[in-house]
Amino acid sequence: MIWRRIRELLGGGEGRGRDPDAIWLYVQCAHCGAPLAVRADRRYDLNPEEDGSGYVLIKEIMDDRCFRLMRAEVHLDAAYRIVARTLEGGRFLSPEEYARLTGSTAEGRAP
């Protein structure tokens, strides 16, 4: 029981799709092609927009192949739905593309 909870807190295992505070980004490095699933926590990783319309997430991401830095900027509305996003050094993937590239299941919220 405790090991399952630890896996869930670290973003893995069967709890990944049920984490209400997780915002999942699926990205692919433009240099080496490595696909990554990146978890952001809406309680700690989001900053309010200056005009009060929602939130902004700025996340620096590094893969484990070429170690090139990618920078994601994601704008969300007040209901935590993604309204705009940019990624320097890579491209966003759909959960299905991520699953196909990794041979695993991509759970969580689609970017």
Phi and psi restraints in degrees (range 20) as a CNS / XPLOR table:
assign (resid 1 and name C) (resid 2 and name N)
       (resid 2 and name CA) (resid 2 and name C) 1.0 -67.1 20.0 2
assign (resid 2 and name N) (resid 2 and name CA)
       (resid 2 and name C) (resid 3 and name N) 1.0 -35.5 20.0 2
assign (resid 2 and name C) (resid 3 and name N)
       (resid 3 and name CA) (resid 3 and name C) 1.0 -67.6 20.0 2
assign (resid 3 and name N) (resid 3 and name CA)
       (resid 3 and name C) (resid 4 and name N) 1.0 -36.7 20.0 2
assign (resid 3 and name C) (resid 4 and name N)
       (resid 4 and name CA) (resid 4 and name C) 1.0 -63.3 20.0 2
assign (resid 4 and name N) (resid 4 and name CA)
       (resid 4 and name C) (resid 5 and name N) 1.0 -42.4 20.0 2
assign (resid 4 and name C) (resid 5 and name N)
       (resid 5 and name CA) (resid 5 and name C) 1.0 -65.4 20.0 2
assign (resid 5 and name N) (resid 5 and name CA)
       (resid 5 and name C) (resid 6 and name N) 1.0 -39.3 20.0 2
assign (resid 5 and name C) (resid 6 and name N)
       (resid 6 and name CA) (resid 6 and name C) 1.0 -63.4 20.0 2
assign (resid 6 and name N) (resid 6 and name CA)
       (resid 6 and name C) (resid 7 and name N) 1.0 -43.5 20.0 2
assign (resid 6 and name C) (resid 7 and name N)
       (resid 7 and name CA) (resid 7 and name C) 1.0 -60.3 20.0 2
assign (resid 7 and name N) (resid 7 and name CA)
       (resid 7 and name C) (resid 8 and name N) 1.0 -42.0 20.0 2
assign (resid 7 and name C) (resid 8 and name N)
       (resid 8 and name CA) (resid 8 and name C) 1.0 -63.0 20.0 2
assign (resid 8 and name N) (resid 8 and name CA)
       (resid 8 and name C) (resid 9 and name N) 1.0 -42.6 20.0 2
assign (resid 8 and name C) (resid 9 and name N)
       (resid 9 and name CA) (resid 9 and name C) 1.0 -64.9 20.0 2
assign (resid 9 and name N) (resid 9 and name CA)
       (resid 9 and name C) (resid 10 and name N) 1.0 -31.6 20.0 2
assign (resid 9 and name C) (resid 10 and name N)
       (resid 10 and name CA) (resid 10 and name C) 1.0 -85.5 20.0 2
assign (resid 10 and name N) (resid 10 and name CA)
       (resid 10 and name C) (resid 11 and name N) 1.0 -0.6 20.0 2
assign (resid 10 and name C) (resid 11 and name N)
       (resid 11 and name CA) (resid 11 and name C) 1.0 91.5 20.0 2
assign (resid 11 and name N) (resid 11 and name CA)
       (resid 11 and name C) (resid 12 and name N) 1.0 15.0 20.0 2
assign (resid 11 and name C) (resid 12 and name N)
       (resid 12 and name CA) (resid 12 and name C) 1.0 -121.7 20.0 2
assign (resid 12 and name N) (resid 12 and name CA)
       (resid 12 and name C) (resid 13 and name N) 1.0 -179.7 20.0 2
assign (resid 12 and name C) (resid 13 and name N)
       (resid 13 and name CA) (resid 13 and name C) 1.0 75.1 20.0 2
assign (resid 13 and name N) (resid 13 and name CA)
       (resid 13 and name C) (resid 14 and name N) 1.0 -166.1 20.0 2
assign (resid 13 and name C) (resid 14 and name N)
       (resid 14 and name CA) (resid 14 and name C) 1.0 -71.5 20.0 2
assign (resid 14 and name N) (resid 14 and name CA)
       (resid 14 and name C) (resid 15 and name N) 1.0 -14.7 20.0 2
assign (resid 14 and name C) (resid 15 and name N)
       (resid 15 and name CA) (resid 15 and name C) 1.0 -81.5 20.0 2
assign (resid 15 and name N) (resid 15 and name CA)
       (resid 15 and name C) (resid 16 and name N) 1.0 -7.9 20.0 2
assign (resid 15 and name C) (resid 16 and name N)
       (resid 16 and name CA) (resid 16 and name C) 1.0 -56.9 20.0 2
assign (resid 16 and name N) (resid 16 and name CA)
       (resid 16 and name C) (resid 17 and name N) 1.0 -45.0 20.0 2
assign (resid 16 and name C) (resid 17 and name N)
       (resid 17 and name CA) (resid 17 and name C) 1.0 -74.4 20.0 2
assign (resid 17 and name N) (resid 17 and name CA)
       (resid 17 and name C) (resid 18 and name N) 1.0 -13.9 20.0 2
assign (resid 17 and name C) (resid 18 and name N)
       (resid 18 and name CA) (resid 18 and name C) 1.0 -105.9 20.0 2
assign (resid 18 and name N) (resid 18 and name CA)
       (resid 18 and name C) (resid 19 and name N) 1.0 7.3 20.0 2
assign (resid 18 and name C) (resid 19 and name N)
       (resid 19 and name CA) (resid 19 and name C) 1.0 -80.2 20.0 2
assign (resid 19 and name N) (resid 19 and name CA)
       (resid 19 and name C) (resid 20 and name N) 1.0 106.6 20.0 2
assign (resid 19 and name C) (resid 20 and name N)
       (resid 20 and name CA) (resid 20 and name C) 1.0 -69.7 20.0 2
assign (resid 20 and name N) (resid 20 and name CA)
       (resid 20 and name C) (resid 21 and name N) 1.0 -18.7 20.0 2
assign (resid 20 and name C) (resid 21 and name N)
       (resid 21 and name CA) (resid 21 and name C) 1.0 -96.2 20.0 2
assign (resid 21 and name N) (resid 21 and name CA)
       (resid 21 and name C) (resid 22 and name N) 1.0 -1.5 20.0 2
assign (resid 21 and name C) (resid 22 and name N)
       (resid 22 and name CA) (resid 22 and name C) 1.0 -87.9 20.0 2
assign (resid 22 and name N) (resid 22 and name CA)
       (resid 22 and name C) (resid 23 and name N) 1.0 138.7 20.0 2
assign (resid 22 and name C) (resid 23 and name N)
       (resid 23 and name CA) (resid 23 and name C) 1.0 -119.7 20.0 2
assign (resid 23 and name N) (resid 23 and name CA)
       (resid 23 and name C) (resid 24 and name N) 1.0 115.3 20.0 2
assign (resid 23 and name C) (resid 24 and name N)
       (resid 24 and name CA) (resid 24 and name C) 1.0 -96.6 20.0 2
assign (resid 24 and name N) (resid 24 and name CA)
       (resid 24 and name C) (resid 25 and name N) 1.0 130.7 20.0 2
assign (resid 24 and name C) (resid 25 and name N)
       (resid 25 and name CA) (resid 25 and name C) 1.0 -115.0 20.0 2
assign (resid 25 and name N) (resid 25 and name CA)
       (resid 25 and name C) (resid 26 and name N) 1.0 132.7 20.0 2
assign (resid 25 and name C) (resid 26 and name N)
       (resid 26 and name CA) (resid 26 and name C) 1.0 -113.2 20.0 2
assign (resid 26 and name N) (resid 26 and name CA)
       (resid 26 and name C) (resid 27 and name N) 1.0 120.8 20.0 2
assign (resid 26 and name C) (resid 27 and name N)
       (resid 27 and name CA) (resid 27 and name C) 1.0 -132.9 20.0 2
assign (resid 27 and name N) (resid 27 and name CA)
       (resid 27 and name C) (resid 28 and name N) 1.0 163.4 20.0 2
assign (resid 27 and name C) (resid 28 and name N)
       (resid 28 and name CA) (resid 28 and name C) 1.0 -135.0 20.0 2
assign (resid 28 and name N) (resid 28 and name CA)
       (resid 28 and name C) (resid 29 and name N) 1.0 130.3 20.0 2
assign (resid 28 and name C) (resid 29 and name N)
       (resid 29 and name CA) (resid 29 and name C) 1.0 -66.1 20.0 2
assign (resid 29 and name N) (resid 29 and name CA)
       (resid 29 and name C) (resid 30 and name N) 1.0 133.7 20.0 2
assign (resid 29 and name C) (resid 30 and name N)
       (resid 30 and name CA) (resid 30 and name C) 1.0 -73.4 20.0 2
assign (resid 30 and name N) (resid 30 and name CA)
       (resid 30 and name C) (resid 31 and name N) 1.0 -22.2 20.0 2
assign (resid 30 and name C) (resid 31 and name N)
       (resid 31 and name CA) (resid 31 and name C) 1.0 -85.9 20.0 2
assign (resid 31 and name N) (resid 31 and name CA)
       (resid 31 and name C) (resid 32 and name N) 1.0 -52.9 20.0 2
assign (resid 31 and name C) (resid 32 and name N)
       (resid 32 and name CA) (resid 32 and name C) 1.0 -108.1 20.0 2
assign (resid 32 and name N) (resid 32 and name CA)
       (resid 32 and name C) (resid 33 and name N) 1.0 -12.4 20.0 2
assign (resid 32 and name C) (resid 33 and name N)
       (resid 33 and name CA) (resid 33 and name C) 1.0 84.1 20.0 2
assign (resid 33 and name N) (resid 33 and name CA)
       (resid 33 and name C) (resid 34 and name N) 1.0 8.0 20.0 2
assign (resid 33 and name C) (resid 34 and name N)
       (resid 34 and name CA) (resid 34 and name C) 1.0 -67.0 20.0 2
assign (resid 34 and name N) (resid 34 and name CA)
       (resid 34 and name C) (resid 35 and name N) 1.0 126.6 20.0 2
assign (resid 34 and name C) (resid 35 and name N)
       (resid 35 and name CA) (resid 35 and name C) 1.0 -86.2 20.0 2
assign (resid 35 and name N) (resid 35 and name CA)
       (resid 35 and name C) (resid 36 and name N) 1.0 142.8 20.0 2
assign (resid 35 and name C) (resid 36 and name N)
       (resid 36 and name CA) (resid 36 and name C) 1.0 -136.9 20.0 2
assign (resid 36 and name N) (resid 36 and name CA)
       (resid 36 and name C) (resid 37 and name N) 1.0 143.3 20.0 2
assign (resid 36 and name C) (resid 37 and name N)
       (resid 37 and name CA) (resid 37 and name C) 1.0 -107.0 20.0 2
assign (resid 37 and name N) (resid 37 and name CA)
       (resid 37 and name C) (resid 38 and name N) 1.0 123.7 20.0 2
assign (resid 37 and name C) (resid 38 and name N)
       (resid 38 and name CA) (resid 38 and name C) 1.0 -120.5 20.0 2
assign (resid 38 and name N) (resid 38 and name CA)
       (resid 38 and name C) (resid 39 and name N) 1.0 127.5 20.0 2
assign (resid 38 and name C) (resid 39 and name N)
       (resid 39 and name CA) (resid 39 and name C) 1.0 -99.6 20.0 2
assign (resid 39 and name N) (resid 39 and name CA)
       (resid 39 and name C) (resid 40 and name N) 1.0 131.4 20.0 2
assign (resid 39 and name C) (resid 40 and name N)
       (resid 40 and name CA) (resid 40 and name C) 1.0 -117.1 20.0 2
assign (resid 40 and name N) (resid 40 and name CA)
       (resid 40 and name C) (resid 41 and name N) 1.0 147.1 20.0 2
assign (resid 40 and name C) (resid 41 and name N)
       (resid 41 and name CA) (resid 41 and name C) 1.0 -104.8 20.0 2
assign (resid 41 and name N) (resid 41 and name CA)
       (resid 41 and name C) (resid 42 and name N) 1.0 120.8 20.0 2
assign (resid 41 and name C) (resid 42 and name N)
       (resid 42 and name CA) (resid 42 and name C) 1.0 -68.2 20.0 2
assign (resid 42 and name N) (resid 42 and name CA)
       (resid 42 and name C) (resid 43 and name N) 1.0 -16.3 20.0 2
assign (resid 42 and name C) (resid 43 and name N)
       (resid 43 and name CA) (resid 43 and name C) 1.0 -76.8 20.0 2
assign (resid 43 and name N) (resid 43 and name CA)
       (resid 43 and name C) (resid 44 and name N) 1.0 -29.8 20.0 2
assign (resid 43 and name C) (resid 44 and name N)
       (resid 44 and name CA) (resid 44 and name C) 1.0 -122.1 20.0 2
assign (resid 44 and name N) (resid 44 and name CA)
       (resid 44 and name C) (resid 45 and name N) 1.0 -26.1 20.0 2
assign (resid 44 and name C) (resid 45 and name N)
       (resid 45 and name CA) (resid 45 and name C) 1.0 -95.5 20.0 2
assign (resid 45 and name N) (resid 45 and name CA)
       (resid 45 and name C) (resid 46 and name N) 1.0 -9.8 20.0 2
assign (resid 45 and name C) (resid 46 and name N)
       (resid 46 and name CA) (resid 46 and name C) 1.0 -97.8 20.0 2
assign (resid 46 and name N) (resid 46 and name CA)
       (resid 46 and name C) (resid 47 and name N) 1.0 146.1 20.0 2
assign (resid 46 and name C) (resid 47 and name N)
       (resid 47 and name CA) (resid 47 and name C) 1.0 -117.9 20.0 2
assign (resid 47 and name N) (resid 47 and name CA)
       (resid 47 and name C) (resid 48 and name N) 1.0 143.2 20.0 2
assign (resid 47 and name C) (resid 48 and name N)
       (resid 48 and name CA) (resid 48 and name C) 1.0 -68.2 20.0 2
assign (resid 48 and name N) (resid 48 and name CA)
       (resid 48 and name C) (resid 49 and name N) 1.0 143.1 20.0 2
assign (resid 48 and name C) (resid 49 and name N)
       (resid 49 and name CA) (resid 49 and name C) 1.0 -65.6 20.0 2
assign (resid 49 and name N) (resid 49 and name CA)
       (resid 49 and name C) (resid 50 and name N) 1.0 149.5 20.0 2
assign (resid 49 and name C) (resid 50 and name N)
       (resid 50 and name CA) (resid 50 and name C) 1.0 -60.0 20.0 2
assign (resid 50 and name N) (resid 50 and name CA)
       (resid 50 and name C) (resid 51 and name N) 1.0 -35.2 20.0 2
assign (resid 50 and name C) (resid 51 and name N)
       (resid 51 and name CA) (resid 51 and name C) 1.0 -87.0 20.0 2
assign (resid 51 and name N) (resid 51 and name CA)
       (resid 51 and name C) (resid 52 and name N) 1.0 1.4 20.0 2
assign (resid 51 and name C) (resid 52 and name N)
       (resid 52 and name CA) (resid 52 and name C) 1.0 78.6 20.0 2
assign (resid 52 and name N) (resid 52 and name CA)
       (resid 52 and name C) (resid 53 and name N) 1.0 9.5 20.0 2
assign (resid 52 and name C) (resid 53 and name N)
       (resid 53 and name CA) (resid 53 and name C) 1.0 -82.2 20.0 2
assign (resid 53 and name N) (resid 53 and name CA)
       (resid 53 and name C) (resid 54 and name N) 1.0 -10.2 20.0 2
assign (resid 53 and name C) (resid 54 and name N)
       (resid 54 and name CA) (resid 54 and name C) 1.0 169.0 20.0 2
assign (resid 54 and name N) (resid 54 and name CA)
       (resid 54 and name C) (resid 55 and name N) 1.0 -140.0 20.0 2
assign (resid 54 and name C) (resid 55 and name N)
       (resid 55 and name CA) (resid 55 and name C) 1.0 -137.2 20.0 2
assign (resid 55 and name N) (resid 55 and name CA)
       (resid 55 and name C) (resid 56 and name N) 1.0 161.1 20.0 2
assign (resid 55 and name C) (resid 56 and name N)
       (resid 56 and name CA) (resid 56 and name C) 1.0 -129.0 20.0 2
assign (resid 56 and name N) (resid 56 and name CA)
       (resid 56 and name C) (resid 57 and name N) 1.0 139.0 20.0 2
assign (resid 56 and name C) (resid 57 and name N)
       (resid 57 and name CA) (resid 57 and name C) 1.0 -118.4 20.0 2
assign (resid 57 and name N) (resid 57 and name CA)
       (resid 57 and name C) (resid 58 and name N) 1.0 122.3 20.0 2
assign (resid 57 and name C) (resid 58 and name N)
       (resid 58 and name CA) (resid 58 and name C) 1.0 -116.7 20.0 2
assign (resid 58 and name N) (resid 58 and name CA)
       (resid 58 and name C) (resid 59 and name N) 1.0 119.1 20.0 2
assign (resid 58 and name C) (resid 59 and name N)
       (resid 59 and name CA) (resid 59 and name C) 1.0 -130.7 20.0 2
assign (resid 59 and name N) (resid 59 and name CA)
       (resid 59 and name C) (resid 60 and name N) 1.0 126.5 20.0 2
assign (resid 59 and name C) (resid 60 and name N)
       (resid 60 and name CA) (resid 60 and name C) 1.0 -94.9 20.0 2
assign (resid 60 and name N) (resid 60 and name CA)
       (resid 60 and name C) (resid 61 and name N) 1.0 130.7 20.0 2
assign (resid 60 and name C) (resid 61 and name N)
       (resid 61 and name CA) (resid 61 and name C) 1.0 -126.3 20.0 2
assign (resid 61 and name N) (resid 61 and name CA)
       (resid 61 and name C) (resid 62 and name N) 1.0 136.9 20.0 2
assign (resid 61 and name C) (resid 62 and name N)
       (resid 62 and name CA) (resid 62 and name C) 1.0 -132.6 20.0 2
assign (resid 62 and name N) (resid 62 and name CA)
       (resid 62 and name C) (resid 63 and name N) 1.0 132.0 20.0 2
assign (resid 62 and name C) (resid 63 and name N)
       (resid 63 and name CA) (resid 63 and name C) 1.0 -84.9 20.0 2
assign (resid 63 and name N) (resid 63 and name CA)
       (resid 63 and name C) (resid 64 and name N) 1.0 175.8 20.0 2
assign (resid 63 and name C) (resid 64 and name N)
       (resid 64 and name CA) (resid 64 and name C) 1.0 -103.4 20.0 2
assign (resid 64 and name N) (resid 64 and name CA)
       (resid 64 and name C) (resid 65 and name N) 1.0 15.3 20.0 2
assign (resid 64 and name C) (resid 65 and name N)
       (resid 65 and name CA) (resid 65 and name C) 1.0 -103.4 20.0 2
assign (resid 65 and name N) (resid 65 and name CA)
       (resid 65 and name C) (resid 66 and name N) 1.0 -64.3 20.0 2
assign (resid 65 and name C) (resid 66 and name N)
       (resid 66 and name CA) (resid 66 and name C) 1.0 -104.7 20.0 2
assign (resid 66 and name N) (resid 66 and name CA)
       (resid 66 and name C) (resid 67 and name N) 1.0 -8.7 20.0 2
assign (resid 66 and name C) (resid 67 and name N)
       (resid 67 and name CA) (resid 67 and name C) 1.0 59.6 20.0 2
assign (resid 67 and name N) (resid 67 and name CA)
       (resid 67 and name C) (resid 68 and name N) 1.0 30.0 20.0 2
assign (resid 67 and name C) (resid 68 and name N)
       (resid 68 and name CA) (resid 68 and name C) 1.0 -84.7 20.0 2
assign (resid 68 and name N) (resid 68 and name CA)
       (resid 68 and name C) (resid 69 and name N) 1.0 142.1 20.0 2
assign (resid 68 and name C) (resid 69 and name N)
       (resid 69 and name CA) (resid 69 and name C) 1.0 -84.9 20.0 2
assign (resid 69 and name N) (resid 69 and name CA)
       (resid 69 and name C) (resid 70 and name N) 1.0 133.6 20.0 2
assign (resid 69 and name C) (resid 70 and name N)
       (resid 70 and name CA) (resid 70 and name C) 1.0 -114.4 20.0 2
assign (resid 70 and name N) (resid 70 and name CA)
       (resid 70 and name C) (resid 71 and name N) 1.0 147.7 20.0 2
assign (resid 70 and name C) (resid 71 and name N)
       (resid 71 and name CA) (resid 71 and name C) 1.0 -125.0 20.0 2
assign (resid 71 and name N) (resid 71 and name CA)
       (resid 71 and name C) (resid 72 and name N) 1.0 116.9 20.0 2
assign (resid 71 and name C) (resid 72 and name N)
       (resid 72 and name CA) (resid 72 and name C) 1.0 -103.4 20.0 2
assign (resid 72 and name N) (resid 72 and name CA)
       (resid 72 and name C) (resid 73 and name N) 1.0 136.7 20.0 2
assign (resid 72 and name C) (resid 73 and name N)
       (resid 73 and name CA) (resid 73 and name C) 1.0 -126.4 20.0 2
assign (resid 73 and name N) (resid 73 and name CA)
       (resid 73 and name C) (resid 74 and name N) 1.0 118.1 20.0 2
assign (resid 73 and name C) (resid 74 and name N)
       (resid 74 and name CA) (resid 74 and name C) 1.0 -124.5 20.0 2
assign (resid 74 and name N) (resid 74 and name CA)
       (resid 74 and name C) (resid 75 and name N) 1.0 127.2 20.0 2
assign (resid 74 and name C) (resid 75 and name N)
       (resid 75 and name CA) (resid 75 and name C) 1.0 -104.7 20.0 2
assign (resid 75 and name N) (resid 75 and name CA)
       (resid 75 and name C) (resid 76 and name N) 1.0 132.5 20.0 2
assign (resid 75 and name C) (resid 76 and name N)
       (resid 76 and name CA) (resid 76 and name C) 1.0 -123.6 20.0 2
assign (resid 76 and name N) (resid 76 and name CA)
       (resid 76 and name C) (resid 77 and name N) 1.0 150.7 20.0 2
assign (resid 76 and name C) (resid 77 and name N)
       (resid 77 and name CA) (resid 77 and name C) 1.0 -82.3 20.0 2
assign (resid 77 and name N) (resid 77 and name CA)
       (resid 77 and name C) (resid 78 and name N) 1.0 -175.9 20.0 2
assign (resid 77 and name C) (resid 78 and name N)
       (resid 78 and name CA) (resid 78 and name C) 1.0 -64.9 20.0 2
assign (resid 78 and name N) (resid 78 and name CA)
       (resid 78 and name C) (resid 79 and name N) 1.0 -20.6 20.0 2
assign (resid 78 and name C) (resid 79 and name N)
       (resid 79 and name CA) (resid 79 and name C) 1.0 -95.5 20.0 2
assign (resid 79 and name N) (resid 79 and name CA)
       (resid 79 and name C) (resid 80 and name N) 1.0 13.6 20.0 2
assign (resid 79 and name C) (resid 80 and name N)
       (resid 80 and name CA) (resid 80 and name C) 1.0 66.3 20.0 2
assign (resid 80 and name N) (resid 80 and name CA)
       (resid 80 and name C) (resid 81 and name N) 1.0 27.3 20.0 2
assign (resid 80 and name C) (resid 81 and name N)
       (resid 81 and name CA) (resid 81 and name C) 1.0 -93.3 20.0 2
assign (resid 81 and name N) (resid 81 and name CA)
       (resid 81 and name C) (resid 82 and name N) 1.0 137.3 20.0 2
assign (resid 81 and name C) (resid 82 and name N)
       (resid 82 and name CA) (resid 82 and name C) 1.0 -71.2 20.0 2
assign (resid 82 and name N) (resid 82 and name CA)
       (resid 82 and name C) (resid 83 and name N) 1.0 127.5 20.0 2
assign (resid 82 and name C) (resid 83 and name N)
       (resid 83 and name CA) (resid 83 and name C) 1.0 -112.8 20.0 2
assign (resid 83 and name N) (resid 83 and name CA)
       (resid 83 and name C) (resid 84 and name N) 1.0 -22.7 20.0 2
assign (resid 83 and name C) (resid 84 and name N)
       (resid 84 and name CA) (resid 84 and name C) 1.0 -158.6 20.0 2
assign (resid 84 and name N) (resid 84 and name CA)
       (resid 84 and name C) (resid 85 and name N) 1.0 150.5 20.0 2
assign (resid 84 and name C) (resid 85 and name N)
       (resid 85 and name CA) (resid 85 and name C) 1.0 -157.2 20.0 2
assign (resid 85 and name N) (resid 85 and name CA)
       (resid 85 and name C) (resid 86 and name N) 1.0 146.8 20.0 2
assign (resid 85 and name C) (resid 86 and name N)
       (resid 86 and name CA) (resid 86 and name C) 1.0 -137.9 20.0 2
assign (resid 86 and name N) (resid 86 and name CA)
       (resid 86 and name C) (resid 87 and name N) 1.0 152.7 20.0 2
assign (resid 86 and name C) (resid 87 and name N)
       (resid 87 and name CA) (resid 87 and name C) 1.0 -141.8 20.0 2
assign (resid 87 and name N) (resid 87 and name CA)
       (resid 87 and name C) (resid 88 and name N) 1.0 118.6 20.0 2
assign (resid 87 and name C) (resid 88 and name N)
       (resid 88 and name CA) (resid 88 and name C) 1.0 -92.8 20.0 2
assign (resid 88 and name N) (resid 88 and name CA)
       (resid 88 and name C) (resid 89 and name N) 1.0 130.4 20.0 2
assign (resid 88 and name C) (resid 89 and name N)
       (resid 89 and name CA) (resid 89 and name C) 1.0 88.3 20.0 2
assign (resid 89 and name N) (resid 89 and name CA)
       (resid 89 and name C) (resid 90 and name N) 1.0 10.0 20.0 2
assign (resid 89 and name C) (resid 90 and name N)
       (resid 90 and name CA) (resid 90 and name C) 1.0 -173.5 20.0 2
assign (resid 90 and name N) (resid 90 and name CA)
       (resid 90 and name C) (resid 91 and name N) 1.0 -167.3 20.0 2
assign (resid 90 and name C) (resid 91 and name N)
       (resid 91 and name CA) (resid 91 and name C) 1.0 -139.0 20.0 2
assign (resid 91 and name N) (resid 91 and name CA)
       (resid 91 and name C) (resid 92 and name N) 1.0 152.4 20.0 2
assign (resid 91 and name C) (resid 92 and name N)
       (resid 92 and name CA) (resid 92 and name C) 1.0 -77.0 20.0 2
assign (resid 92 and name N) (resid 92 and name CA)
       (resid 92 and name C) (resid 93 and name N) 1.0 145.6 20.0 2
assign (resid 92 and name C) (resid 93 and name N)
       (resid 93 and name CA) (resid 93 and name C) 1.0 -114.6 20.0 2
assign (resid 93 and name N) (resid 93 and name CA)
       (resid 93 and name C) (resid 94 and name N) 1.0 153.5 20.0 2
assign (resid 93 and name C) (resid 94 and name N)
       (resid 94 and name CA) (resid 94 and name C) 1.0 -79.6 20.0 2
assign (resid 94 and name N) (resid 94 and name CA)
       (resid 94 and name C) (resid 95 and name N) 1.0 160.9 20.0 2
assign (resid 94 and name C) (resid 95 and name N)
       (resid 95 and name CA) (resid 95 and name C) 1.0 -57.8 20.0 2
assign (resid 95 and name N) (resid 95 and name CA)
       (resid 95 and name C) (resid 96 and name N) 1.0 -33.5 20.0 2
assign (resid 95 and name C) (resid 96 and name N)
       (resid 96 and name CA) (resid 96 and name C) 1.0 -69.4 20.0 2
assign (resid 96 and name N) (resid 96 and name CA)
       (resid 96 and name C) (resid 97 and name N) 1.0 -41.6 20.0 2
assign (resid 96 and name C) (resid 97 and name N)
       (resid 97 and name CA) (resid 97 and name C) 1.0 -62.0 20.0 2
assign (resid 97 and name N) (resid 97 and name CA)
       (resid 97 and name C) (resid 98 and name N) 1.0 -43.1 20.0 2
assign (resid 97 and name C) (resid 98 and name N)
       (resid 98 and name CA) (resid 98 and name C) 1.0 -59.9 20.0 2
assign (resid 98 and name N) (resid 98 and name CA)
       (resid 98 and name C) (resid 99 and name N) 1.0 -46.0 20.0 2
assign (resid 98 and name C) (resid 99 and name N)
       (resid 99 and name CA) (resid 99 and name C) 1.0 -61.6 20.0 2
assign (resid 99 and name N) (resid 99 and name CA)
       (resid 99 and name C) (resid 100 and name N) 1.0 -41.5 20.0 2
assign (resid 99 and name C) (resid 100 and name N)
       (resid 100 and name CA) (resid 100 and name C) 1.0 -65.2 20.0 2
assign (resid 100 and name N) (resid 100 and name CA)
       (resid 100 and name C) (resid 101 and name N) 1.0 -42.0 20.0 2
assign (resid 100 and name C) (resid 101 and name N)
       (resid 101 and name CA) (resid 101 and name C) 1.0 -71.3 20.0 2
assign (resid 101 and name N) (resid 101 and name CA)
       (resid 101 and name C) (resid 102 and name N) 1.0 -30.7 20.0 2
assign (resid 101 and name C) (resid 102 and name N)
       (resid 102 and name CA) (resid 102 and name C) 1.0 -101.5 20.0 2
assign (resid 102 and name N) (resid 102 and name CA)
       (resid 102 and name C) (resid 103 and name N) 1.0 -15.3 20.0 2
assign (resid 102 and name C) (resid 103 and name N)
       (resid 103 and name CA) (resid 103 and name C) 1.0 74.0 20.0 2
assign (resid 103 and name N) (resid 103 and name CA)
       (resid 103 and name C) (resid 104 and name N) 1.0 17.5 20.0 2
assign (resid 103 and name C) (resid 104 and name N)
       (resid 104 and name CA) (resid 104 and name C) 1.0 -121.9 20.0 2
assign (resid 104 and name N) (resid 104 and name CA)
       (resid 104 and name C) (resid 105 and name N) 1.0 -177.2 20.0 2
assign (resid 104 and name C) (resid 105 and name N)
       (resid 105 and name CA) (resid 105 and name C) 1.0 -97.7 20.0 2
assign (resid 105 and name N) (resid 105 and name CA)
       (resid 105 and name C) (resid 106 and name N) 1.0 137.1 20.0 2
assign (resid 105 and name C) (resid 106 and name N)
       (resid 106 and name CA) (resid 106 and name C) 1.0 -103.4 20.0 2
assign (resid 106 and name N) (resid 106 and name CA)
       (resid 106 and name C) (resid 107 and name N) 1.0 111.0 20.0 2
assign (resid 106 and name C) (resid 107 and name N)
       (resid 107 and name CA) (resid 107 and name C) 1.0 -108.1 20.0 2
assign (resid 107 and name N) (resid 107 and name CA)
       (resid 107 and name C) (resid 108 and name N) 1.0 172.8 20.0 2
assign (resid 107 and name C) (resid 108 and name N)
       (resid 108 and name CA) (resid 108 and name C) 1.0 102.3 20.0 2
assign (resid 108 and name N) (resid 108 and name CA)
       (resid 108 and name C) (resid 109 and name N) 1.0 -170.7 20.0 2
assign (resid 108 and name C) (resid 109 and name N)
       (resid 109 and name CA) (resid 109 and name C) 1.0 -83.0 20.0 2
assign (resid 109 and name N) (resid 109 and name CA)
       (resid 109 and name C) (resid 110 and name N) 1.0 132.8 20.0 2
assign (resid 109 and name C) (resid 110 and name N)
       (resid 110 and name CA) (resid 110 and name C) 1.0 -69.1 20.0 2
assign (resid 110 and name N) (resid 110 and name CA)
       (resid 110 and name C) (resid 111 and name N) 1.0 138.7 20.0 2
